[in-house]
Amino acid sequence: MLSYRFADEKDVHLLVSLRLDFLELISTDEEYYELKENLKKYFEEKMHYESCVVMLAEDNAAIIGTGMLSFYDSIPSIKNKTGKSAHITNLYVHESYRKQKIGALLLTKLVEFAREKECYSISLNASDDSKDLFSRHVFKKVEGGMIYEVPNKKLIKDNSELYNANPL
């Protein structure tokens, strides 16, 4: 049975292992142990301060898909009043589970989370195989990747009182 959840601090070792697998590194590679330690520190710190979240797709407790959302701040502006933005990385679905909309659901959940955090935009780098998925979810191609400007209702002034006002 498929299920989806956000990883927590107890999942750090799992996330490190998944990332090393994704990078196709094994313990005999020269940079393996240094990278493993750096990944552990990264996930512990970033997840603790909620500047990074990881969505997991599981099939009977086996991880079959992941997606990571990292948050960053820029100077607030007219378009981005909070200065908050996000970047999606490591969106991956195991080959035997592809074409089942698992990647689309992971992406949707990450975008919704970014919306809740009042992010103005979400950027990502897309492989040739994944560009269609992101394009279907309104990500636009830009130099160096793709971007989605989040239609965040929390950031738009509510003018409903203008339409509901009783005339004198």
C-alpha positions as CSV (number, residue, x, y, z in Angstrom):
1,M,0.0,0.0,0.0
2,L,1.4,3.4,-1.0
3,S,1.7,6.1,1.6
4,Y,3.3,9.5,1.8
5,R,4.9,11.3,4.7
6,F,7.4,14.0,5.6
7,A,10.7,12.7,6.9
8,D,11.6,13.7,10.4
9,E,14.9,13.8,12.4
10,K,14.7,10.1,13.1
11,D,15.1,9.5,9.3
12,V,18.5,11.3,8.9
13,H,20.4,8.0,8.4
14,L,17.9,6.9,5.9
15,L,18.1,10.2,4.0
16,V,21.9,10.0,4.0
17,S,21.8,6.5,2.6
18,L,19.2,7.5,-0.1
19,R,21.3,10.4,-1.2
20,L,24.5,8.3,-1.4
21,D,22.6,5.8,-3.5
22,F,21.2,8.5,-5.7
23,L,24.8,9.7,-6.3
24,E,25.8,6.1,-6.9
25,L,28.6,6.3,-4.3
26,I,29.7,3.2,-2.5
27,S,31.9,2.8,0.6
28,T,35.0,2.2,-1.6
29,D,34.7,5.6,-3.3
30,E,37.3,8.1,-2.0
31,E,34.8,10.8,-1.2
32,Y,32.1,8.5,0.3
33,Y,32.8,8.9,4.1
34,E,33.4,12.7,4.0
35,L,30.2,13.2,2.0
36,K,28.3,10.8,4.3
37,E,29.3,12.9,7.3
38,N,28.5,16.2,5.5
39,L,25.1,14.9,4.5
40,K,24.3,13.8,8.1
41,K,25.2,17.3,9.4
42,Y,23.2,18.9,6.6
43,F,20.0,16.9,7.3
44,E,20.3,17.2,11.1
45,E,20.7,21.0,10.9
46,K,18.3,21.9,8.1
47,M,15.5,19.7,9.3
48,H,15.9,20.9,12.8
49,Y,15.4,24.5,11.7
50,E,12.8,23.6,9.1
51,S,14.9,25.1,6.2
52,C,14.6,21.7,4.5
53,V,11.8,19.1,4.3
54,V,11.8,15.7,2.6
55,M,8.7,14.0,1.3
56,L,8.9,10.2,1.2
57,A,6.7,7.9,-0.8
58,E,6.5,4.4,0.7
59,D,5.2,1.0,-0.4
60,N,4.8,-1.2,2.6
61,A,7.6,0.7,4.4
62,A,10.0,0.6,1.4
63,I,11.0,4.0,0.1
64,I,10.0,4.2,-3.5
65,G,10.2,8.0,-4.1
66,T,11.5,11.2,-2.5
67,G,11.4,14.9,-3.0
68,M,13.3,17.6,-1.1
69,L,12.3,21.2,-0.6
70,S,14.9,23.7,0.6
71,F,13.9,27.2,1.7
72,Y,15.9,30.4,1.2
73,D,15.4,34.1,1.8
74,S,16.0,37.0,-0.4
75,I,15.3,40.7,0.1
76,P,11.6,41.3,0.1
77,S,10.2,43.0,-2.9
78,I,7.0,44.1,-4.5
79,K,6.6,40.7,-6.1
80,N,7.9,38.7,-3.2
81,K,6.7,40.5,-0.1
82,T,8.0,37.8,2.3
83,G,11.4,37.3,0.6
84,K,10.8,33.5,0.9
85,S,11.5,31.1,-1.9
86,A,12.2,27.4,-2.2
87,H,14.1,25.0,-4.4
88,I,13.1,21.4,-5.2
89,T,15.7,18.8,-5.6
90,N,16.1,15.0,-5.5
91,L,12.6,14.4,-6.8
92,Y,13.0,10.7,-7.7
93,V,10.7,7.7,-8.1
94,H,12.1,4.2,-8.3
95,E,12.1,3.0,-11.9
96,S,9.6,0.2,-11.3
97,Y,7.1,2.7,-9.8
98,R,7.2,5.3,-12.6
99,K,4.2,6.3,-14.7
100,Q,1.9,5.9,-11.7
101,K,1.6,9.6,-10.8
102,I,3.8,9.2,-7.7
103,G,6.2,11.9,-8.8
104,A,3.3,14.2,-9.6
105,L,1.8,13.6,-6.1
106,L,5.2,14.2,-4.4
107,L,5.6,17.4,-6.4
108,T,2.1,18.6,-5.5
109,K,2.7,18.0,-1.8
110,L,5.9,19.9,-1.9
111,V,4.3,22.8,-3.8
112,E,1.5,22.9,-1.2
113,F,4.0,22.9,1.6
114,A,5.8,25.8,0.0
115,R,2.5,27.7,-0.4
116,E,1.8,27.2,3.3
117,K,5.2,28.7,4.1
118,E,4.3,31.7,2.0
119,C,7.0,31.2,-0.6
120,Y,6.8,33.3,-3.7
121,S,8.6,31.0,-6.1
122,I,9.9,27.5,-6.4
123,S,12.9,26.7,-8.6
124,L,14.4,23.4,-9.7
125,N,16.8,21.9,-12.1
126,A,15.1,19.3,-14.4
127,S,16.5,16.4,-16.3
128,D,15.2,15.9,-19.8
129,D,13.1,13.0,-18.6
130,S,11.3,15.1,-16.0
131,K,10.7,18.4,-17.9
132,D,7.3,17.3,-19.1
133,L,6.2,16.5,-15.5
134,F,7.2,19.9,-14.3
135,S,5.7,21.7,-17.3
136,R,2.4,20.0,-16.7
137,H,2.5,21.5,-13.2
138,V,3.1,25.1,-14.5
139,F,6.8,25.3,-14.0
140,K,8.3,27.5,-16.7
141,K,11.6,27.0,-18.3
142,V,14.2,29.7,-17.4
143,E,17.9,29.9,-17.9
144,G,19.5,27.2,-15.7
145,G,16.3,25.4,-14.8
146,M,12.6,25.9,-14.2
147,I,10.5,28.1,-11.9
148,Y,7.0,28.2,-10.6
149,E,5.5,31.4,-9.1
150,V,3.3,30.2,-6.3
151,P,-0.2,31.8,-6.5
152,N,-0.3,32.3,-2.7
153,K,-3.6,33.7,-1.6
154,K,-2.0,34.6,1.8
155,L,0.1,37.1,0.0
156,I,-2.7,38.7,-2.0
157,K,-4.9,41.4,-0.3
158,D,-8.4,40.1,0.2
159,N,-10.8,42.4,-1.5
160,S,-13.9,40.3,-0.8
161,E,-15.3,43.0,1.5
162,L,-15.7,45.3,-1.5
163,Y,-18.1,42.8,-3.2
164,N,-20.0,42.0,-0.1
165,A,-20.6,45.5,1.2
166,N,-24.2,46.6,1.5
167,P,-25.0,49.8,-0.3
168,L,-26.2,52.7,1.8
